[in-house]
Amino acid sequence: MKQIFKTNIVPVGNKPSVYDLRTLAQNEPELFVRKIEKGIAEEKLTLESIKRWDFLYSALADVSVPVRMDVGGAQRSISTSAFPILTGTLAIAAINAAYDAVPSIGQDLVTDIEDNKKVTTMAQLHTLDKNVDEVKELDDFPEIGTNEEKIEIRHKRNGRKITISAEAIEENEAADIVSRINALGEIAGEWIEEQTLLRVTDHYGSGTAPAEPYVYRPNGTGTQLYNATANNPGTRAPSGTRVNSNALVDDTDLDNVRSVLRAMKNARGKRINIPWSEVQLLIPDALIGTMLKIANSELVPGVENEVSSWGPRGSFFIPLDRIKSSPKLDDLSTSAWYAGAFKRQFTRKWKLRFEFANLGMDTQAYLNSRVAAQFRIAWDMEVGARDYVFCVQSLSATTAPVDE
């Protein structure tokens, strides 16, 4: 489920008129806030329902309303104009709806965590066992140790704001105001999806000329994640993490990827067992038709009565809900494709969850240039690879995706 923007106002029927709202804000400010929140929650009050921003502004801009705000986990009482309270709460609902409307698969490929540090260090503990298959009577039991590998996940701050002038409100430019507010949510959704896919594919770190930002940073060092060389990026990937000349054409290409995945090892040098129920395929839109043909073919094409291992009756059948595809992948490569247990390998760290803030006319901006309202969203997110043995990249030839 996607994360959404939230108001930090602490919550304290009938659709009211503008002047009803003014009277309510003046006489019963707490009820004013509750009615706004209830109307928005019940979808009786929406940003699009405001037809006359000029009337709303003239009725509410000079009405001061005390509200309780959550600031860093502590509740504080402040007074602000009723206009930004109403429009800000409406904007949050509109931004959430616009954000949620952006198609995305990124959330299905990562494990989300929260950490407010700029650089997060995560320890990967690999058990070091002794090569002892029996302990004789009265012999000491061997003691196991641990080999601690640390990976870094950094951060990336982003956000957008819009400024609405008093003139725009006085001239009732409702369509423009609403479209720009909605754009905040859409822009956030697009950027977060694109950044997540860039990292999961290690587009820069595993490109033709590997460079920052790398998704895999063992001990803080940027390292190419997808590599066709044996024992790269580490010895637990004896066949590497990339399959060259493996364009997605038929089930044999899937077999090639599975062979690399099943060769992955743990710290004891033993093969790991990746549950097939966790394996997903990440496919650009250009290849989704080919993949669906393979997944829906019960028999091996050209071979009489041989059941396909990857078809509906096969042992390695991957249901449609585990085949992830997006046209945004085609911007990175129309031929590279991926397979693995993505959630076990990739962590999406939120240093700052989605934050919304708004200001009204009681600000310096209004004094300076008649800025009537400002709306701002912000977030700080980055994706890092916790390990390198759970996902494999396939290329149609030997050239990695090029950053354009």
Secondary structure by P-SEA (a helix, b strand, c coil): cbbbbbbccccccccccaaaaaaaaaccaaaaaaaaaaaaaaccccccccccaaaaaaacccbbbbbbbbcccbbbbbbbbaaaaaaaaaaaaaaaaaaaaccccccccbbbbbbcccbbbbbbbbbbbccccccccccccbbbbbbbbbbbbbbccccccccccaaaaaacaaaaaaaaaaaaaaaaaaaaaaaaaaaaacccccccccccccccccccccccccccccccccccccccccccccccccaaaaaaaaaaaaacccccccccccccccbbbbbccccaaaaaaaaacccccccccccccccccccccccccccccccccccccccccccccccccbbbbbcccbbbbbccccccccccccccbbbbbbbcbbbbbcccccbbbbbccccccccc
